């Protein structure tokens, strides 16, 4: 579920796309800080926010805090992607890489779930405190030691979608669909460790645990 009617604005703002826009954000509270976003040279006009609040620009704090419009995860990810993401920093590239390699064939909710597991681990003291350290922790994600490139040489649609999903996850603009999971496995395997943890969700071809 969308957390806020300003979700797309927040996601874009995290990438430096709303630096000149009069839209307040609460990114300071997010557990992941996106740093050193390159400058963006275009200016957003009021009509660019029609997908956030149709027919009227947000003008008061009361309107900003009003209940969110119904908007699908697909629409949120598509709008973040279609605005054109600047080059992500290393941490966000690691998160996008996990989404791309572990879940690019999954529905968007399944891709978001993988990103949220990574972020949940970052917030859990049992794991390293940075995204890249979590993703590249030894023997955790098979794509990190299969000898293949982790990022496509030429960005394709799947990679661009993974970047957008990573942004949505890192800026906490969608509820945690995994219910705070920190483990997952494919439905076609049955690892022994699964019995030691609480199952939280079945999403696409993955099962999630905490």
C-alpha positions as YAML, in Angstrom:
chain: A
units: angstrom
residues:
- id: 1
  name: UNK
  ca: [0.00, 0.00, 0.00]
- id: 2
  name: UNK
  ca: [1.17, 3.51, -0.83]
- id: 3
  name: UNK
  ca: [2.33, 5.25, 2.35]
- id: 4
  name: UNK
  ca: [1.76, 8.85, 1.24]
- id: 5
  name: UNK
  ca: [0.20, 10.86, -1.58]
- id: 6
  name: UNK
  ca: [3.64, 12.45, -1.86]
- id: 7
  name: UNK
  ca: [5.36, 9.10, -2.46]
- id: 8
  name: UNK
  ca: [6.43, 9.82, -6.01]
- id: 9
  name: UNK
  ca: [7.62, 13.29, -5.05]
- id: 10
  name: UNK
  ca: [9.65, 11.79, -2.21]
- id: 11
  name: UNK
  ca: [11.17, 9.14, -4.43]
- id: 12
  name: UNK
  ca: [12.11, 11.69, -7.05]
- id: 13
  name: UNK
  ca: [13.31, 14.09, -4.39]
- id: 14
  name: UNK
  ca: [15.70, 11.48, -3.08]
- id: 15
  name: UNK
  ca: [17.39, 11.57, -6.45]
- id: 16
  name: UNK
  ca: [17.67, 15.34, -6.50]
- id: 17
  name: UNK
  ca: [14.84, 15.83, -9.00]
- id: 18
  name: UNK
  ca: [12.79, 18.13, -6.77]
- id: 19
  name: UNK
  ca: [15.52, 20.37, -5.42]
- id: 20
  name: UNK
  ca: [13.78, 23.47, -6.73]
- id: 21
  name: UNK
  ca: [10.21, 22.38, -5.99]
- id: 22
  name: UNK
  ca: [8.26, 23.58, -2.94]
- id: 23
  name: UNK
  ca: [7.37, 20.10, -1.67]
- id: 24
  name: UNK
  ca: [8.31, 19.16, 1.88]
- id: 25
  name: UNK
  ca: [9.70, 15.67, 2.48]
- id: 26
  name: UNK
  ca: [10.57, 13.49, 5.43]
- id: 27
  name: UNK
  ca: [13.53, 11.71, 3.89]
- id: 28
  name: UNK
  ca: [15.60, 12.55, 6.96]
- id: 29
  name: UNK
  ca: [13.74, 9.74, 8.75]
- id: 30
  name: UNK
  ca: [14.56, 7.12, 6.12]
- id: 31
  name: UNK
  ca: [17.08, 4.47, 7.20]
- id: 32
  name: UNK
  ca: [18.96, 4.74, 3.91]
- id: 33
  name: UNK
  ca: [20.43, 8.08, 2.83]
- id: 34
  name: UNK
  ca: [21.07, 8.60, -0.85]
- id: 35
  name: UNK
  ca: [24.13, 10.77, -1.26]
- id: 36
  name: UNK
  ca: [25.87, 12.76, -3.93]
- id: 37
  name: UNK
  ca: [23.04, 12.70, -6.45]
- id: 38
  name: UNK
  ca: [24.24, 14.50, -9.59]
- id: 39
  name: UNK
  ca: [22.58, 17.83, -10.41]
- id: 40
  name: UNK
  ca: [19.55, 17.85, -12.64]
- id: 41
  name: UNK
  ca: [19.14, 20.67, -15.14]
- id: 42
  name: UNK
  ca: [15.41, 20.64, -15.87]
- id: 43
  name: UNK
  ca: [12.65, 22.35, -13.87]
- id: 44
  name: UNK
  ca: [9.39, 20.70, -12.85]
- id: 45
  name: UNK
  ca: [6.20, 22.61, -13.45]
- id: 46
  name: UNK
  ca: [2.96, 22.38, -11.46]
- id: 47
  name: UNK
  ca: [1.36, 20.13, -14.07]
- id: 48
  name: UNK
  ca: [4.13, 17.58, -13.52]
- id: 49
  name: UNK
  ca: [2.48, 16.73, -10.22]
- id: 50
  name: UNK
  ca: [-0.90, 15.85, -11.72]
- id: 51
  name: UNK
  ca: [-0.26, 12.17, -11.07]
- id: 52
  name: UNK
  ca: [0.08, 12.93, -7.36]
- id: 53
  name: UNK
  ca: [-3.01, 15.10, -6.95]
- id: 54
  name: UNK
  ca: [-5.04, 15.29, -10.18]
- id: 55
  name: UNK
  ca: [-6.34, 18.68, -11.31]
- id: 56
  name: UNK
  ca: [-4.82, 20.68, -8.46]
- id: 57
  name: UNK
  ca: [-1.34, 21.39, -7.16]
- id: 58
  name: UNK
  ca: [-0.71, 20.68, -3.49]
- id: 59
  name: UNK
  ca: [-0.87, 24.08, -1.82]
- id: 60
  name: UNK
  ca: [-1.38, 23.66, 1.92]
- id: 61
  name: UNK
  ca: [-0.03, 21.45, 4.68]
- id: 62
  name: UNK
  ca: [-3.56, 20.13, 5.26]
- id: 63
  name: UNK
  ca: [-3.75, 18.96, 1.66]
- id: 64
  name: UNK
  ca: [-0.30, 17.38, 1.91]
- id: 65
  name: UNK
  ca: [-1.40, 15.34, 4.93]
- id: 66
  name: UNK
  ca: [-4.71, 14.31, 3.34]
- id: 67
  name: UNK
  ca: [-5.35, 10.58, 2.71]
- id: 68
  name: UNK
  ca: [-3.45, 9.12, -0.23]
- id: 69
  name: UNK
  ca: [-5.01, 8.57, -3.60]
- id: 70
  name: UNK
  ca: [-5.21, 4.99, -4.70]
- id: 71
  name: UNK
  ca: [-2.19, 4.38, -6.87]
- id: 72
  name: UNK
  ca: [-0.72, 1.06, -7.91]
- id: 73
  name: UNK
  ca: [2.84, -0.03, -7.27]
- id: 74
  name: UNK
  ca: [3.20, -0.36, -11.03]
- id: 75
  name: UNK
  ca: [2.25, 3.30, -11.50]
- id: 76
  name: UNK
  ca: [4.63, 4.45, -8.77]
- id: 77
  name: UNK
  ca: [7.58, 2.50, -10.19]
- id: 78
  name: UNK
  ca: [6.77, 3.53, -13.75]
- id: 79
  name: UNK
  ca: [6.65, 7.23, -12.89]
- id: 80
  name: UNK
  ca: [9.94, 7.08, -11.01]
- id: 81
  name: UNK
  ca: [11.52, 5.20, -13.93]
- id: 82
  name: UNK
  ca: [10.06, 7.42, -16.63]
- id: 83
  name: UNK
  ca: [11.39, 10.59, -15.02]
- id: 84
  name: UNK
  ca: [14.85, 9.23, -15.76]
- id: 85
  name: UNK
  ca: [16.97, 8.30, -12.76]
- id: 86
  name: UNK
  ca: [20.38, 9.98, -12.50]
- id: 87
  name: UNK
  ca: [23.33, 7.66, -11.98]
- id: 88
  name: UNK
  ca: [22.84, 6.04, -8.59]
- id: 89
  name: UNK
  ca: [25.52, 5.98, -5.92]
- id: 90
  name: UNK
  ca: [27.28, 2.72, -5.05]
- id: 91
  name: UNK
  ca: [24.90, 1.76, -2.26]
- id: 92
  name: UNK
  ca: [21.83, 2.17, -4.47]
- id: 93
  name: UNK
  ca: [23.51, 0.31, -7.32]
- id: 94
  name: UNK
  ca: [24.06, -2.61, -4.95]
- id: 95
  name: UNK
  ca: [20.37, -2.56, -4.01]
- id: 96
  name: UNK
  ca: [19.27, -2.36, -7.65]
- id: 97
  name: UNK
  ca: [21.67, -5.19, -8.48]
- id: 98
  name: UNK
  ca: [20.05, -7.43, -5.86]
- id: 99
  name: UNK
  ca: [16.62, -6.68, -7.29]
- id: 100
  name: UNK
  ca: [17.80, -7.24, -10.87]
- id: 101
  name: UNK
  ca: [19.61, -10.51, -10.25]
- id: 102
  name: UNK
  ca: [17.33, -12.08, -7.66]
- id: 103
  name: UNK
  ca: [13.92, -11.02, -8.90]
- id: 104
  name: UNK
  ca: [13.81, -9.43, -12.35]
- id: 105
  name: UNK
  ca: [11.44, -12.16, -13.52]
- id: 106
  name: UNK
  ca: [9.12, -11.61, -10.55]
- id: 107
  name: UNK
  ca: [6.09, -9.30, -10.37]
- id: 108
  name: UNK
  ca: [6.88, -5.83, -9.07]
- id: 109
  name: UNK
  ca: [5.79, -6.74, -5.55]
- id: 110
  name: UNK
  ca: [8.27, -9.62, -5.63]
- id: 111
  name: UNK
  ca: [11.05, -7.29, -6.77]
- id: 112
  name: UNK
  ca: [10.19, -4.80, -4.06]
- id: 113
  name: UNK
  ca: [10.19, -7.62, -1.50]
- id: 114
  name: UNK
  ca: [13.80, -8.55, -2.32]
- id: 115
  name: UNK
  ca: [14.87, -4.92, -1.92]
- id: 116
  name: UNK
  ca: [13.04, -4.71, 1.40]
- id: 117
  name: UNK
  ca: [14.77, -7.85, 2.70]
- id: 118
  name: UNK
  ca: [18.14, -6.22, 1.98]
- id: 119
  name: UNK
  ca: [17.08, -3.03, 3.75]
- id: 120
  name: UNK
  ca: [15.63, -4.98, 6.68]
- id: 121
  name: UNK
  ca: [19.01, -6.66, 7.10]
- id: 122
  name: UNK
  ca: [20.76, -3.29, 7.06]
- id: 123
  name: UNK
  ca: [18.51, -2.26, 9.97]
- id: 124
  name: UNK
  ca: [19.16, -5.51, 11.86]
- id: 125
  name: UNK
  ca: [22.34, -5.63, 13.96]
- id: 126
  name: UNK
  ca: [22.89, -9.27, 12.95]
- id: 127
  name: UNK
  ca: [23.98, -8.02, 9.53]
- id: 128
  name: UNK
  ca: [26.34, -5.30, 8.25]
- id: 129
  name: UNK
  ca: [25.08, -1.73, 8.41]
- id: 130
  name: UNK
  ca: [25.44, -0.85, 4.72]
- id: 131
  name: UNK
  ca: [23.56, -2.07, 1.66]
- id: 132
  name: UNK
  ca: [26.63, -3.19, -0.29]
- id: 133
  name: UNK
  ca: [28.03, -5.04, 2.71]
- id: 134
  name: UNK
  ca: [24.73, -6.90, 3.12]
- id: 135
  name: UNK
  ca: [24.45, -7.75, -0.57]
- id: 136
  name: UNK
  ca: [28.06, -8.91, -0.85]
- id: 137
  name: UNK
  ca: [28.26, -10.69, 2.47]
- id: 138
  name: UNK
  ca: [29.84, -14.07, 1.83]
- id: 139
  name: UNK
  ca: [27.52, -16.84, 0.58]
- id: 140
  name: UNK
  ca: [24.30, -14.83, 0.92]
- id: 141
  name: UNK
  ca: [23.26, -14.02, -2.65]
- id: 142
  name: UNK
  ca: [24.37, -16.47, -5.34]
- id: 143
  name: UNK
  ca: [24.66, -13.85, -8.07]
- id: 144
  name: UNK
  ca: [27.56, -12.24, -6.20]
- id: 145
  name: UNK
  ca: [29.81, -15.26, -6.67]
- id: 146
  name: UNK
  ca: [28.61, -16.87, -9.91]
- id: 147
  name: UNK
  ca: [31.32, -15.22, -12.01]
- id: 148
  name: UNK
  ca: [28.83, -13.24, -14.11]
- id: 149
  name: UNK
  ca: [28.52, -9.42, -14.23]
- id: 150
  name: UNK
  ca: [26.16, -8.10, -11.57]
- id: 151
  name: UNK
  ca: [25.06, -5.13, -13.68]
- id: 152
  name: UNK
  ca: [24.21, -5.29, -17.40]
- id: 153
  name: UNK
  ca: [26.80, -3.67, -19.67]
- id: 154
  name: UNK
  ca: [24.01, -1.78, -21.43]
- id: 155
  name: UNK
  ca: [21.11, -0.68, -19.17]
- id: 156
  name: UNK
  ca: [17.98, -2.49, -20.32]
- id: 157
  name: UNK
  ca: [14.34, -2.17, -19.27]
- id: 158
  name: UNK
  ca: [14.76, -4.74, -16.51]
- id: 159
  name: UNK
  ca: [17.68, -2.81, -15.06]
- id: 160
  name: UNK
  ca: [15.86, 0.53, -15.23]
- id: 161
  name: UNK
  ca: [12.90, -1.06, -13.47]
- id: 162
  name: UNK
  ca: [15.20, -2.49, -10.81]
- id: 163
  name: UNK
  ca: [16.66, 0.98, -10.23]
- id: 164
  name: UNK
  ca: [13.18, 2.44, -9.79]
- id: 165
  name: UNK
  ca: [12.14, -0.36, -7.43]
- id: 166
  name: UNK
  ca: [15.30, 0.25, -5.38]
- id: 167
  name: UNK
  ca: [14.42, 3.94, -5.09]
- id: 168
  name: UNK
  ca: [10.86, 3.18, -3.97]
- id: 169
  name: UNK
  ca: [12.14, 0.71, -1.38]
- id: 170
  name: UNK
  ca: [14.95, 2.91, -0.04]
- id: 171
  name: UNK
  ca: [12.70, 5.94, 0.35]
- id: 172
  name: UNK
  ca: [10.08, 3.80, 2.13]
- id: 173
  name: UNK
  ca: [7.24, 4.87, -0.14]
- id: 174
  name: UNK
  ca: [5.48, 1.52, -0.02]
- id: 175
  name: UNK
  ca: [4.65, -0.64, 2.97]
- id: 176
  name: UNK
  ca: [6.97, -3.54, 3.72]
- id: 177
  name: UNK
  ca: [5.28, -6.33, 1.77]
- id: 178
  name: UNK
  ca: [7.51, -8.90, 3.50]
- id: 179
  name: UNK
  ca: [6.37, -8.03, 7.04]
- id: 180
  name: UNK
  ca: [9.95, -7.39, 8.19]
- id: 181
  name: UNK
  ca: [11.45, -10.49, 6.59]
- id: 182
  name: UNK
  ca: [15.22, -10.95, 6.54]
- id: 183
  name: UNK
  ca: [15.36, -14.28, 4.68]
- id: 184
  name: UNK
  ca: [13.82, -15.67, 1.52]
- id: 185
  name: UNK
  ca: [14.19, -18.63, -0.78]
- id: 186
  name: UNK
  ca: [12.70, -19.80, -4.08]
- id: 187
  name: UNK
  ca: [9.55, -21.89, -3.92]
- id: 188
  name: UNK
  ca: [11.22, -24.77, -5.75]
- id: 189
  name: UNK
  ca: [13.77, -25.42, -2.97]
- id: 190
  name: UNK
  ca: [13.28, -26.38, 0.68]
- id: 191
  name: UNK
  ca: [16.33, -25.34, 2.70]
- id: 192
  name: UNK
  ca: [16.58, -26.86, 6.18]
- id: 193
  name: UNK
  ca: [17.08, -23.46, 7.80]
- id: 194
  name: UNK
  ca: [13.52, -22.44, 6.96]
- id: 195
  name: UNK
  ca: [12.17, -24.41, 9.95]
- id: 196
  name: UNK
  ca: [14.02, -22.13, 12.35]
- id: 197
  name: UNK
  ca: [12.23, -18.97, 11.26]
- id: 198
  name: UNK
  ca: [8.74, -17.54, 11.02]
- id: 199
  name: UNK
  ca: [7.22, -17.46, 7.56]
- id: 200
  name: UNK
  ca: [5.87, -14.01, 6.73]
- id: 201
  name: UNK
  ca: [4.86, -13.99, 3.06]
- id: 202
  name: UNK
  ca: [4.57, -15.85, -0.23]
- id: 203
  name: UNK
  ca: [5.24, -13.47, -3.11]
- id: 204
  name: UNK
  ca: [5.74, -14.70, -6.65]
- id: 205
  name: UNK
  ca: [8.32, -17.48, -6.67]
- id: 206
  name: UNK
  ca: [9.79, -16.58, -3.27]
- id: 207
  name: UNK
  ca: [8.90, -17.38, 0.33]
- id: 208
  name: UNK
  ca: [9.92, -14.89, 3.04]
- id: 209
  name: UNK
  ca: [10.85, -15.37, 6.71]
- id: 210
  name: UNK
  ca: [11.98, -13.43, 9.77]
...
